[in-house]
Amino acid sequence: MALLYYFLHGDNAIFLQVIKELPFETLAETILFCYVVMMMIQIPIIIQLFRLSPNEMMQPSRSSILCTNKKKKGKEKYIFKDKVRFKFVKIAKHYIMQDKCLHLLMVLGNGVGICIIIIGFVFIKLNYPNEIGNQNNAYCFRLYEYYHKSQNIEETEKLYTKNLGFSKDVKLHSLYSNLETVQVKRECLSEKYMEYLFQSGNLSLHDRMNNTKEIEISSVVMGYDEKELEELSKLTKKKDYNNLKNNEAIVLKNTYSSSGIGNLFQNTFRSGDTIKIPTRNVELKVTYITEQLSLFPYRTNRDLILIVNEETFKSIYHEEIPMYVYIKDKIDMKNTQNKRAYEKLDSMRNVVISEPCQEYIQKQNNKQIDKIVIYFIAMITILIAGVLMFSSFFVRLHIKVAEYAMMKAIGIKDSQLKRVICYECGIIFLEIEILAVVISYFLTKHFYVTKYTIEGTYLYQYPLGIALLANGIVFVMFLLIVYLLCKKVQKIVIAKELGAI
């Protein structure tokens, strides 16, 4: 259990504690006691086996079972019951072990094929996530890195008041944003979110263990101007957001992650709750709870999202212009004014221009290409392993056709021979499953933790859906092989094969 906890959570503390406090003497005594009990149970069976004479052992009726001399109510009391299914499983295992090299290649080939699909898709998900952000905007203008005169901030302020130089028909979407540590009531956060904050080091041990009324957490304070509050009202179909007053806040119901990967946590804020910003000596009153945003923050990781109006943001942080300005539609470069404005912004040292929509499309295209490559490589691997498996069974069937004919001649039915083949494929498929799941679990977890070093162990989830898809592909291939082999067994002619001996 300690090892399981370590693999799932990556925490050494409980592992070392369990090892340190493990009662080794009691464990040794328990194991010894179990062995004594097992020996006592086996003694009567061993005695009965020794009492059997060689003559009894060699009788045809006793060839597959062992029984005692004593009879109870006219019926023999068997030590080992005759289980037909067990016999066919033993035959299947015997055939598998006859050709260990091909068996190993089949298991490795199919196992590697499944792992390629699982690991490849996890890699794509980590590098090209289906993030929910500002990718629906054509342009993004970052006006400064930090609010200071060295950034030519006064010149940028004047330019912003003139719509960045664009014509009036170009609508700007302004995003004021700042990372902040805030104080919130303990009951406003879910217990799962508290555990995540503690795991990622964003919550102190004192706040986690003690029943403090208020705790400090990371958040993103965003300022929406009147235009953006109107956009949010249209998006959520709630007109109340237009009436957001000073020192009032809108809280996003779920935490937000710009990576688009992993679990999000639901907050339990209610209208009337307060949020304090200790460093600014400001207290905000929660007025509304929203489940959507018109503009998303930039590079945040499961933080609390607060929205205040433009005036409140400026009074708190004394920033007169937003850091990010978005334009949803492509600018009409035929317009001379717009063309000059864009060229001027592009030439400014402190302004960085990007195209979120175009970047997102490019990522999606790369994602599709990578998917095709992964499927292609995995399918080739699985196909090669499938051909090896089919050829192995087919050659074995060809070599042992006389043996199968003799088995049919002594009364073994086609359905029973087919059962042996099904058991063989079933055993191989089970081995492939175990190999693929174990390898893919550790590798996908390693990839996840490497990318998200701090919280990876807590938020990692095995990609069950992808694993089921990969295993389903291999299972269909197995069904096809079993069908072809069963048809081949059914076509064996006893007289023809035995006559050739």
VMD Tcl script that draws the C-alpha trace (Angstrom):
set ca {
  {0.00 0.00 0.00}
  {2.91 2.34 0.72}
  {4.39 1.69 -2.73}
  {0.98 2.25 -4.34}
  {0.62 5.55 -2.49}
  {4.12 6.56 -3.60}
  {3.45 5.75 -7.28}
  {0.12 7.61 -7.28}
  {1.10 10.68 -5.23}
  {4.90 10.76 -5.35}
  {5.08 11.36 -1.58}
  {8.05 9.77 0.21}
  {6.91 10.71 3.70}
  {4.18 8.10 4.19}
  {6.28 5.45 2.42}
  {9.19 5.93 4.84}
  {6.81 6.09 7.79}
  {5.17 2.78 6.88}
  {8.56 1.08 6.40}
  {9.79 2.45 9.70}
  {6.72 1.38 11.68}
  {6.14 -1.96 9.93}
  {5.93 -4.79 12.56}
  {8.42 -7.18 10.96}
  {8.25 -9.75 13.80}
  {4.45 -9.98 13.58}
  {4.70 -10.24 9.80}
  {7.20 -13.13 10.02}
  {5.07 -14.94 12.61}
  {1.97 -14.53 10.42}
  {3.74 -15.92 7.33}
  {5.03 -18.89 9.36}
  {1.55 -19.55 10.74}
  {0.07 -19.50 7.20}
  {2.66 -22.04 6.00}
  {1.85 -24.34 8.93}
  {-1.87 -24.15 8.15}
  {-1.18 -24.88 4.45}
  {0.92 -27.93 5.36}
  {-1.80 -29.26 7.66}
  {-4.35 -28.90 4.87}
  {-2.07 -30.69 2.37}
  {-1.21 -33.66 4.64}
  {-4.50 -35.60 4.08}
  {-4.21 -35.12 0.30}
  {-0.59 -36.31 0.30}
  {-1.54 -39.39 2.37}
  {-4.31 -40.28 -0.10}
  {-1.89 -39.92 -3.03}
  {0.63 -42.30 -1.42}
  {-2.10 -44.88 -0.77}
  {-2.95 -45.13 -4.46}
  {-1.36 -48.16 -6.12}
  {0.44 -47.90 -9.53}
  {-2.26 -50.16 -10.95}
  {-4.97 -47.73 -9.92}
  {-2.99 -44.79 -11.26}
  {-2.65 -46.42 -14.69}
  {-6.30 -47.38 -15.11}
  {-7.92 -45.65 -18.13}
  {-10.70 -44.29 -15.99}
  {-8.13 -42.81 -13.63}
  {-5.74 -41.36 -16.24}
  {-6.91 -37.81 -15.76}
  {-8.17 -37.91 -12.18}
  {-7.03 -39.23 -8.82}
  {-9.47 -40.82 -6.41}
  {-9.51 -42.72 -3.13}
  {-10.31 -46.38 -2.57}
  {-13.12 -45.54 -0.23}
  {-16.60 -45.01 -1.61}
  {-19.32 -42.97 -0.09}
  {-22.89 -43.94 -0.94}
  {-21.68 -45.90 -3.98}
  {-19.87 -42.93 -5.55}
  {-16.15 -42.26 -5.71}
  {-14.84 -39.29 -3.77}
  {-12.42 -37.41 -6.05}
  {-9.46 -35.49 -4.74}
  {-9.12 -33.54 -8.02}
  {-12.33 -33.10 -10.00}
  {-12.23 -33.61 -13.77}
  {-12.49 -30.10 -15.24}
  {-12.62 -30.15 -19.03}
  {-11.96 -26.43 -19.32}
  {-8.80 -26.78 -17.24}
  {-7.55 -29.50 -19.61}
  {-7.93 -27.31 -22.67}
  {-6.22 -24.39 -20.92}
  {-3.28 -26.71 -20.14}
  {-3.14 -27.80 -23.80}
  {-3.21 -24.16 -24.92}
  {-0.38 -23.26 -22.52}
  {1.59 -26.28 -23.74}
  {1.32 -25.16 -27.37}
  {2.28 -21.58 -26.43}
  {5.41 -22.71 -24.58}
  {6.53 -24.87 -27.49}
  {7.60 -21.78 -29.45}
  {8.76 -19.26 -26.85}
  {10.59 -16.99 -29.28}
  {7.58 -16.27 -31.52}
  {5.36 -16.02 -28.46}
  {7.65 -13.36 -26.99}
  {7.73 -11.44 -30.30}
  {3.92 -11.49 -30.51}
  {3.50 -10.17 -26.97}
  {6.18 -7.50 -27.37}
  {4.96 -6.41 -30.80}
  {1.32 -5.95 -29.82}
  {2.25 -4.50 -26.40}
  {4.55 -1.93 -28.01}
  {1.83 -1.08 -30.56}
  {-0.67 -0.34 -27.77}
  {1.94 1.68 -25.88}
  {2.74 3.75 -28.98}
  {-0.93 4.70 -29.36}
  {-1.40 5.57 -25.67}
  {1.90 7.40 -25.17}
  {1.67 9.17 -28.54}
  {-1.79 10.56 -27.87}
  {-0.81 11.65 -24.36}
  {2.21 13.44 -25.85}
  {-0.10 15.22 -28.34}
  {-2.53 16.16 -25.58}
  {0.28 17.65 -23.49}
  {1.77 19.65 -26.36}
  {-1.39 20.58 -28.30}
  {-4.15 20.84 -25.67}
  {-7.70 21.78 -26.57}
  {-7.38 24.93 -24.51}
  {-10.23 27.34 -23.95}
  {-8.75 30.80 -24.27}
  {-8.45 33.80 -26.52}
  {-7.72 31.87 -29.71}
  {-10.91 33.21 -31.32}
  {-9.18 36.59 -31.71}
  {-7.31 37.49 -34.87}
  {-4.73 39.78 -33.20}
  {-3.25 40.26 -29.74}
  {-1.19 43.37 -28.87}
  {0.86 43.20 -25.68}
  {1.50 46.86 -24.91}
  {4.08 46.46 -22.14}
  {5.89 43.91 -19.99}
  {5.71 45.95 -16.80}
  {4.15 49.33 -16.14}
  {7.11 51.74 -16.05}
  {8.42 54.81 -17.83}
  {11.27 52.77 -19.29}
  {8.64 51.04 -21.42}
  {7.69 54.36 -23.08}
  {4.45 54.00 -21.21}
  {3.33 57.62 -21.72}
  {3.57 57.30 -25.51}
  {1.64 54.02 -25.40}
  {-1.04 55.62 -23.19}
  {-1.60 58.37 -25.75}
  {-1.73 55.81 -28.55}
  {-4.28 53.69 -26.65}
  {-6.62 56.66 -26.15}
  {-6.62 57.05 -29.97}
  {-7.80 53.43 -30.52}
  {-4.16 52.40 -31.14}
  {-4.26 54.42 -34.33}
  {-6.90 52.24 -36.00}
  {-10.09 53.55 -37.54}
  {-13.24 53.78 -35.43}
  {-14.80 50.66 -36.99}
  {-11.98 48.53 -35.46}
  {-13.25 47.39 -32.05}
  {-10.64 46.83 -29.33}
  {-11.14 44.30 -26.53}
  {-9.08 45.43 -23.54}
  {-7.83 43.07 -20.85}
  {-6.41 44.42 -17.62}
  {-4.83 41.54 -15.74}
  {-2.63 41.07 -12.68}
  {-1.53 38.13 -10.55}
  {-2.38 38.63 -6.91}
  {-2.42 36.84 -3.55}
  {-5.83 37.19 -1.92}
  {-7.49 36.15 1.32}
  {-10.74 34.20 1.09}
  {-12.94 32.37 3.56}
  {-12.13 28.72 3.96}
  {-15.66 27.57 3.15}
  {-15.47 29.31 -0.25}
  {-13.04 26.63 -1.55}
  {-13.75 22.94 -2.05}
  {-11.77 20.37 -0.09}
  {-10.31 18.94 -3.31}
  {-9.00 22.37 -4.27}
  {-7.48 22.72 -0.79}
  {-5.70 19.39 -1.25}
  {-4.39 20.48 -4.65}
  {-3.09 23.79 -3.25}
  {-1.30 21.94 -0.47}
  {0.15 19.36 -2.88}
  {1.46 22.06 -5.23}
  {2.96 24.11 -2.40}
  {0.50 27.01 -2.82}
  {-0.99 26.55 0.63}
  {0.96 26.63 3.87}
  {0.92 23.70 6.29}
  {-0.51 26.02 8.95}
  {-3.51 26.95 6.77}
  {-4.01 23.33 5.68}
  {-3.92 21.69 9.11}
  {-5.39 24.41 11.33}
  {-9.00 25.41 11.09}
  {-8.27 29.02 10.13}
  {-11.22 31.07 8.94}
  {-9.31 32.75 6.09}
  {-6.54 31.40 3.86}
  {-4.25 32.97 1.27}
  {-4.33 31.71 -2.33}
  {-3.12 32.85 -5.75}
  {-5.60 34.56 -8.05}
  {-5.84 36.60 -11.22}
  {-7.58 39.96 -10.95}
  {-8.93 41.03 -14.34}
  {-10.33 44.43 -15.26}
  {-13.19 44.59 -17.77}
  {-14.19 47.91 -19.28}
  {-17.78 48.73 -20.24}
  {-17.40 47.14 -23.69}
  {-16.10 43.89 -22.22}
  {-18.74 43.74 -19.49}
  {-21.31 44.13 -22.26}
  {-19.64 41.26 -24.18}
  {-19.81 39.10 -21.04}
  {-23.50 39.95 -20.62}
  {-24.23 38.90 -24.20}
  {-22.23 35.69 -23.79}
  {-23.93 34.64 -20.55}
  {-27.31 36.22 -21.44}
  {-27.27 38.13 -18.14}
  {-27.63 41.90 -18.27}
  {-26.72 42.34 -14.58}
  {-22.98 42.34 -15.31}
  {-23.30 45.80 -16.90}
  {-24.12 47.17 -13.43}
  {-20.85 46.08 -11.80}
  {-19.89 48.84 -9.34}
  {-16.60 49.86 -7.78}
  {-15.04 47.33 -5.36}
  {-17.48 44.67 -6.55}
  {-16.27 41.48 -8.17}
  {-17.47 38.71 -10.43}
  {-15.99 35.27 -9.57}
  {-15.48 32.46 -12.06}
  {-17.21 29.36 -10.71}
  {-14.40 27.02 -11.76}
  {-10.67 27.59 -11.55}
  {-8.96 28.25 -14.87}
  {-5.86 26.69 -16.43}
  {-4.34 28.15 -19.58}
  {-2.79 24.73 -20.36}
  {-6.24 23.20 -20.84}
  {-5.04 19.97 -19.19}
  {-6.01 18.32 -15.94}
  {-8.79 18.73 -13.42}
  {-10.44 22.04 -12.69}
  {-11.85 22.75 -9.27}
  {-15.21 24.27 -8.49}
  {-15.47 27.19 -6.07}
  {-18.33 27.60 -3.63}
  {-18.52 31.40 -3.52}
  {-21.87 33.05 -2.95}
  {-23.12 36.55 -3.52}
  {-22.09 38.69 -0.56}
  {-18.79 36.93 0.22}
  {-15.72 39.12 0.59}
  {-12.24 38.79 -0.91}
  {-9.31 40.73 0.57}
  {-6.13 41.87 -1.17}
  {-3.77 42.35 1.81}
  {-0.91 43.93 -0.17}
  {-3.24 46.64 -1.53}
  {-5.42 47.00 1.57}
  {-8.51 46.41 -0.57}
  {-11.65 44.41 0.10}
  {-13.86 43.24 -2.76}
  {-17.46 42.15 -2.46}
  {-18.57 39.17 -4.57}
  {-21.70 40.23 -6.44}
  {-22.03 37.68 -9.26}
  {-20.86 34.14 -10.06}
  {-20.17 33.36 -13.72}
  {-19.39 30.15 -15.58}
  {-17.98 31.87 -18.71}
  {-15.53 34.59 -19.64}
  {-15.39 36.83 -22.69}
  {-11.61 37.29 -22.34}
  {-9.36 34.82 -20.57}
  {-6.23 35.51 -18.51}
  {-2.79 34.81 -19.92}
  {-0.76 31.85 -18.60}
  {-2.47 30.95 -15.35}
  {-2.59 27.60 -13.65}
  {-5.80 26.73 -11.80}
  {-5.98 30.09 -10.07}
  {-9.02 31.88 -8.72}
  {-10.35 34.32 -11.35}
  {-11.80 37.69 -10.25}
  {-13.35 40.33 -12.53}
  {-13.66 43.96 -11.49}
  {-14.62 47.02 -13.51}
  {-12.02 49.25 -15.16}
  {-12.13 51.97 -12.48}
  {-11.58 49.51 -9.63}
  {-8.63 47.91 -11.40}
  {-6.99 51.29 -12.07}
  {-7.45 52.38 -8.45}
  {-5.83 49.18 -7.18}
  {-2.88 48.87 -9.56}
  {-2.58 52.41 -11.00}
  {-2.32 51.12 -14.56}
  {-4.06 53.42 -17.02}
  {-3.97 51.11 -20.03}
  {-4.42 47.34 -20.37}
  {-1.47 45.01 -20.89}
  {-3.32 43.03 -23.60}
  {-5.56 44.34 -26.36}
  {-7.38 41.92 -28.68}
  {-9.03 42.41 -32.07}
  {-11.42 39.63 -33.07}
  {-11.61 40.16 -36.83}
  {-8.85 40.56 -39.38}
  {-7.95 44.20 -39.95}
  {-8.83 45.54 -43.35}
  {-5.38 46.44 -44.64}
  {-6.90 48.18 -47.67}
  {-7.69 50.99 -45.29}
  {-4.59 53.21 -45.28}
  {-5.12 54.29 -41.66}
  {-5.33 50.71 -40.39}
  {-2.28 49.68 -42.40}
  {-0.18 52.53 -41.00}
  {-1.38 51.86 -37.45}
  {-0.42 48.19 -37.70}
  {3.01 49.02 -39.14}
  {3.66 51.56 -36.39}
  {2.73 49.08 -33.63}
  {4.90 46.43 -35.26}
  {7.88 48.80 -35.25}
  {7.50 49.74 -31.55}
  {10.03 48.02 -29.29}
  {7.68 47.52 -26.32}
  {4.72 46.20 -28.35}
  {4.52 42.49 -29.22}
  {1.99 41.41 -31.87}
  {0.69 37.84 -32.14}
  {-2.12 36.11 -34.00}
  {-3.89 33.73 -31.54}
  {-6.37 32.35 -34.08}
  {-3.69 31.55 -36.66}
  {-1.43 29.99 -34.00}
  {-4.29 27.82 -32.76}
  {-5.10 26.63 -36.30}
  {-1.43 25.79 -36.85}
  {-1.35 23.82 -33.60}
  {-4.46 21.90 -34.62}
  {-2.93 21.09 -38.02}
  {0.25 19.84 -36.33}
  {-1.91 17.83 -33.98}
  {-3.70 16.10 -36.86}
  {-0.38 15.34 -38.60}
  {1.06 13.87 -35.39}
  {-2.09 11.77 -34.91}
  {-1.74 10.30 -38.39}
  {1.96 9.53 -37.82}
  {1.25 7.86 -34.47}
  {-1.59 5.78 -35.90}
  {0.58 4.79 -38.87}
  {3.53 3.65 -36.72}
  {1.26 1.87 -34.24}
  {-0.71 0.13 -36.98}
  {2.50 -1.11 -38.65}
  {3.76 -2.44 -35.32}
  {0.48 -4.17 -34.55}
  {0.19 -5.49 -38.10}
  {3.69 -7.01 -37.97}
  {2.93 -8.60 -34.60}
  {-0.41 -9.87 -35.95}
  {1.25 -11.41 -39.00}
  {3.79 -13.12 -36.73}
  {1.02 -14.44 -34.54}
  {-1.10 -15.68 -37.45}
  {1.88 -17.27 -39.20}
  {2.94 -18.92 -35.95}
  {-0.50 -20.43 -35.42}
  {-0.85 -21.37 -39.09}
  {2.55 -23.13 -39.20}
  {1.80 -24.92 -35.93}
  {-1.57 -25.99 -37.31}
  {0.08 -27.23 -40.51}
  {2.76 -29.19 -38.63}
  {0.36 -30.68 -36.09}
  {-2.49 -31.35 -38.52}
  {-2.03 -35.09 -38.04}
  {-2.19 -34.64 -34.28}
  {-5.38 -32.59 -34.60}
  {-6.83 -35.28 -36.90}
  {-6.05 -37.99 -34.34}
  {-7.68 -35.88 -31.61}
  {-10.77 -35.55 -33.79}
  {-10.68 -39.30 -34.48}
  {-10.80 -40.20 -30.77}
  {-13.87 -38.05 -30.25}
  {-12.60 -34.53 -29.61}
  {-14.97 -32.17 -31.37}
  {-14.14 -29.24 -33.63}
  {-15.63 -26.91 -31.02}
  {-13.16 -28.22 -28.43}
  {-10.18 -27.72 -30.75}
  {-11.47 -24.21 -31.46}
  {-11.63 -23.67 -27.74}
  {-7.93 -24.50 -27.45}
  {-7.13 -21.86 -30.10}
  {-9.34 -19.32 -28.31}
  {-7.55 -20.02 -25.03}
  {-4.17 -19.59 -26.72}
  {-5.16 -16.20 -28.15}
  {-6.82 -15.24 -24.86}
  {-3.67 -16.00 -22.84}
  {-1.51 -14.02 -25.29}
  {-3.97 -11.10 -25.28}
  {-3.99 -11.06 -21.45}
  {-0.18 -10.94 -21.38}
  {-0.22 -8.09 -23.92}
  {-2.76 -6.17 -21.84}
  {-0.70 -6.46 -18.64}
  {2.52 -5.47 -20.41}
  {0.97 -2.50 -22.23}
  {-0.90 -1.11 -19.20}
  {2.12 -1.32 -16.89}
  {4.55 0.27 -19.36}
  {2.14 2.96 -20.58}
  {1.15 3.90 -17.01}
  {4.68 4.67 -15.88}
  {5.70 6.37 -19.13}
  {2.61 8.60 -19.43}
  {2.92 9.56 -15.77}
  {6.60 10.38 -16.33}
  {5.73 12.62 -19.29}
  {3.00 14.39 -17.32}
  {5.12 14.95 -14.22}
  {8.05 16.17 -16.35}
  {5.83 18.81 -17.98}
  {3.95 19.75 -14.79}
  {6.64 19.23 -12.18}
  {4.86 20.63 -9.15}
  {1.32 19.29 -9.36}
  {1.76 16.43 -11.83}
  {1.65 13.63 -9.27}
  {-1.62 14.91 -7.86}
  {-3.46 15.69 -11.10}
  {-2.18 12.84 -13.28}
  {-4.88 10.55 -14.64}
  {-4.30 7.39 -16.65}
  {-5.69 7.94 -20.20}
  {-8.31 5.20 -19.91}
  {-10.25 6.24 -23.02}
  {-7.16 6.12 -25.25}
  {-6.09 2.81 -23.68}
  {-9.50 1.25 -24.39}
  {-9.29 2.43 -28.00}
  {-5.82 0.90 -28.47}
  {-6.81 -2.36 -26.81}
  {-9.99 -2.48 -28.89}
  {-7.93 -2.28 -32.10}
  {-5.74 -5.20 -31.00}
  {-8.79 -7.18 -29.80}
  {-10.47 -6.86 -33.23}
  {-7.29 -8.15 -34.84}
  {-7.29 -11.11 -32.45}
  {-10.90 -11.92 -33.29}
  {-10.05 -11.96 -37.01}
  {-7.09 -14.31 -36.43}
  {-9.16 -16.65 -34.25}
  {-11.89 -16.77 -36.90}
  {-9.43 -17.70 -39.69}
  {-7.75 -20.38 -37.57}
  {-11.07 -21.90 -36.50}
  {-12.14 -22.12 -40.14}
  {-8.86 -23.92 -40.89}
  {-9.41 -26.45 -38.05}
  {-12.92 -27.14 -39.25}
  {-11.62 -28.07 -42.72}
  {-9.31 -30.85 -41.42}
  {-10.29 -34.19 -43.03}
  {-9.48 -37.11 -40.67}
  {-9.16 -39.84 -43.33}
  {-6.93 -37.72 -45.55}
  {-4.50 -36.65 -42.82}
  {-4.28 -40.03 -41.05}
  {-3.96 -41.85 -44.38}
  {-0.83 -39.87 -45.17}
  {0.96 -41.16 -42.05}
}
mol new
graphics top color blue
foreach p $ca { graphics top sphere $p radius 0.5 }
foreach p [lrange $ca 0 end-1] q [lrange $ca 1 end] { graphics top cylinder $p $q radius 0.2 }
display resetview
